[in-house]
Each structure stands twice: as C-alpha cells, then as structure tokens.
Amino acid sequence: MPGGAEKQFVMNFLLGMKEFFEDNPSIASQAGDMWSENGTSVAVLEEIIQQRCKEKAAAGEESRLAPFNTEDGATRLRKLILAHRDDDDVAELLEGFMAHKRK
C-alpha cells in the first residue's frame, strides 16, 4: 500500500471505528477495558479484524481488513496506524480513542 493509500486506509479504519463505538457505547467500553488490561490495542484490533472479516464473508464480500486477518495481522495494523500518528488528521482521531481509553 503506497503512503497516500496507507494514510487513507488508516483514516477510513479509524473513522469507521469512531462511528461504530459512538453507536455502540457498551462495546466501546469493553474495548477500552480490553485495551487497558492488555496494555496495548492489539487484542482490540484482533477482535475488530476477525469480526469485520466474518461479517463481510457472510455477505459474500471480502473485507479490506482481510490482509490483517492473520496471526500477526493486528500487530501489523497497529504499526501501520502508529506510522501515521504524526499526521494531524490521524493524530486527532487517535487522541479521541486515547481519551475514551482514559475514561
């Protein structure tokens, strides 16, 4: 994924998660707890990847997260997100997730 496409993928992923968590506060709370307990977002990302791929497969589609639906995929996705954390748009979205985690 070239740099611009990577950033767009990260933005789309984070925006989708933001909307999902806003619509599902109990799941957002569980995700925050899981993140705090594990000290990393990897377990949360793994759940998101698996669930999204399962949903898309049931609809006969392939998820854009499919390349991350592997043993180390959540770690690779986390690294991809963090590689763009200095971008102002990405940083703003990440700050929103960090604020939720601190609640």
C-alpha positions as CSV (number, residue, x, y, z in Angstrom):
1,M,0.0,0.0,0.0
2,P,1.7,3.3,-1.0
3,G,2.0,6.1,1.5
4,G,-1.1,8.1,0.5
5,A,-3.2,4.9,0.2
6,E,-2.0,3.8,3.6
7,K,-3.0,7.1,5.2
8,Q,-6.4,6.9,3.6
9,F,-6.8,3.3,4.8
10,V,-5.9,4.3,8.3
11,M,-8.3,7.3,8.3
12,N,-11.1,5.2,6.9
13,F,-10.5,2.5,9.6
14,L,-10.3,5.0,12.4
15,L,-13.4,6.9,11.3
16,G,-15.3,3.6,11.0
17,M,-14.3,2.6,14.5
18,K,-15.1,6.0,15.8
19,E,-18.6,5.8,14.4
20,F,-19.1,2.2,15.5
21,F,-18.0,3.0,19.1
22,E,-20.3,6.1,19.2
23,D,-23.2,3.9,18.1
24,N,-22.3,1.1,20.5
25,P,-21.1,2.6,23.7
26,S,-21.1,-0.7,25.6
27,I,-18.8,-2.3,23.1
28,A,-16.6,0.8,23.2
29,S,-16.4,0.4,27.0
30,Q,-15.5,-3.3,26.7
31,A,-12.8,-2.4,24.1
32,G,-11.4,0.3,26.4
33,D,-11.3,-2.3,29.2
34,M,-9.6,-4.9,27.0
35,W,-7.0,-2.3,25.8
36,S,-6.3,-1.2,29.4
37,E,-6.0,-4.8,30.7
38,N,-3.6,-5.8,27.9
39,G,-1.6,-2.5,27.8
40,T,-2.0,-2.4,24.0
41,S,-4.6,-2.1,21.4
42,V,-3.6,-5.4,19.6
43,A,-6.3,-7.5,21.3
44,V,-9.0,-5.0,20.4
45,L,-7.7,-4.7,16.8
46,E,-7.7,-8.5,16.5
47,E,-11.3,-8.7,17.6
48,I,-12.3,-6.0,15.2
49,I,-10.4,-7.6,12.3
50,Q,-11.9,-11.0,12.9
51,Q,-15.5,-9.7,13.4
52,R,-15.4,-7.5,10.3
53,C,-14.0,-10.3,8.1
54,K,-16.6,-12.6,9.4
55,E,-19.4,-10.1,8.7
56,K,-18.1,-9.4,5.1
57,A,-17.7,-13.1,4.4
58,A,-21.3,-13.7,5.4
59,A,-22.4,-11.1,2.9
60,G,-20.3,-12.7,0.2
61,E,-17.7,-9.9,0.3
62,E,-14.1,-9.6,1.2
63,S,-13.2,-7.1,3.9
64,R,-10.4,-4.6,3.3
65,L,-9.1,-5.9,6.7
66,A,-8.6,-9.4,5.2
67,P,-4.8,-8.9,4.8
68,F,-4.7,-8.3,8.5
69,N,-6.7,-11.4,9.4
70,T,-3.6,-13.4,10.2
71,E,-1.6,-14.4,13.3
72,D,0.3,-11.2,13.4
73,G,-2.2,-9.0,11.5
74,A,-3.4,-7.0,14.4
75,T,0.2,-6.1,15.3
76,R,0.9,-5.1,11.7
77,L,-2.3,-3.0,11.6
78,R,-1.3,-1.3,14.9
79,K,2.1,-0.5,13.4
80,L,0.5,0.9,10.3
81,I,-1.7,3.2,12.3
82,L,1.2,4.3,14.5
83,A,3.3,5.0,11.4
84,H,0.8,7.8,10.6
85,R,0.2,9.1,14.1
86,D,2.2,12.3,13.3
87,D,-0.2,13.2,10.6
88,D,-2.6,15.9,12.1
89,D,-5.8,14.1,10.9
90,V,-4.7,10.7,12.2
91,A,-3.4,12.2,15.5
92,E,-6.8,13.9,16.1
93,L,-8.6,10.6,15.7
94,L,-6.1,8.7,17.8
95,E,-6.5,11.3,20.6
96,G,-10.2,10.6,20.6
97,F,-9.5,6.9,21.2
98,M,-7.0,7.6,23.9
99,A,-9.4,9.9,25.6
100,H,-12.0,7.1,25.6
101,K,-9.5,4.7,27.0
102,R,-8.7,7.0,29.9
103,K,-12.4,7.2,31.0
